Amino acid sequence: MPASTRATANRAARQEALREFLSGQKLIEKVIDNIGKLEDDEGNLEAIDIQRLTAATNSRLALIKKIMPDLKSQEITGTDGGPLNISLLKFSTKDID
């Protein structure tokens, strides 16, 4: 196996391991909890507490993006990365005026 192919395979394995680790960290639940704390009507939070919660939330959101990429940037391909084939199963103009 060439070095570049081995390096690519190793990088992919590390990325997958990182995704698995991050997915078990309950990041989304912690973000939602922090948002709840920031929205609390009691107003017991000091400015430093708000800064800490905001920084922690932003950091967790950055990690979430690593395991849940934006859908707008997802590429859809066919088998083995080839072109996507779309088959029309049924077409009718019966209901079109």
C-alpha positions in Angstrom: 0.0 0.0 0.0 1.5 3.4 -1.0 2.2 5.8 1.8 -0.4 8.3 0.7 -3.1 5.7 0.6 -2.0 4.4 4.0 -2.0 7.9 5.4 -5.5 8.6 3.9 -6.8 5.3 5.4 -5.2 6.2 8.8 -6.7 9.7 8.7 -10.2 8.3 7.9 -9.9 5.8 10.8 -8.9 8.6 13.2 -11.8 10.8 12.0 -14.3 7.9 12.5 -13.0 7.2 16.0 -13.3 10.9 16.8 -16.9 10.9 15.5 -17.8 7.9 17.6 -16.2 9.4 20.7 -18.0 12.8 20.3 -21.3 11.2 19.6 -21.2 9.6 23.0 -20.6 12.9 24.8 -24.2 14.1 24.8 -23.2 17.4 23.3 -26.6 18.3 22.1 -28.2 17.7 25.5 -25.5 19.9 27.1 -26.1 22.7 24.6 -29.9 22.6 25.3 -29.2 22.7 29.0 -26.9 25.7 28.6 -29.5 27.5 26.5 -32.1 26.8 29.3 -29.8 28.3 31.9 -29.2 31.4 29.7 -33.0 31.9 29.2 -33.7 31.5 32.9 -36.0 34.4 34.0 -34.6 34.5 37.5 -31.5 36.5 36.4 -29.2 34.8 38.9 -26.3 34.6 36.4 -23.3 37.0 36.7 -21.7 38.3 33.5 -18.8 35.8 33.9 -21.3 32.9 34.1 -23.0 34.1 30.9 -19.6 34.3 29.2 -18.7 30.8 30.3 -22.0 29.3 29.3 -21.7 31.0 25.9 -18.1 29.8 25.3 -19.0 26.3 26.3 -22.0 26.2 24.1 -20.1 27.6 21.1 -17.3 25.0 21.6 -19.9 22.2 21.8 -21.6 23.4 18.7 -18.2 23.3 16.9 -17.8 19.7 18.0 -21.3 18.9 16.9 -20.5 20.2 13.4 -17.7 17.6 13.2 -20.1 14.7 13.7 -23.1 16.2 12.0 -22.0 18.0 8.9 -24.3 20.6 7.3 -26.8 19.0 4.9 -26.3 21.6 2.3 -22.7 20.5 1.9 -23.5 16.8 1.5 -22.8 15.2 -1.8 -25.0 12.4 -3.0 -23.4 9.9 -5.3 -24.2 6.5 -6.7 -22.6 3.2 -6.1 -18.9 3.4 -5.3 -18.9 7.2 -5.7 -20.2 7.1 -9.3 -23.0 9.1 -10.8 -26.4 9.0 -9.2 -29.0 7.2 -11.3 -32.6 8.2 -10.7 -35.4 5.9 -12.0 -38.9 7.1 -12.5 -41.2 4.4 -11.1 -44.6 5.9 -11.9 -45.7 9.0 -13.6 -49.2 10.2 -14.1 -50.8 13.4 -15.4 -54.3 12.3 -14.3 -54.5 14.9 -11.4 -52.9 17.8 -13.3 -55.2 20.4 -14.7 
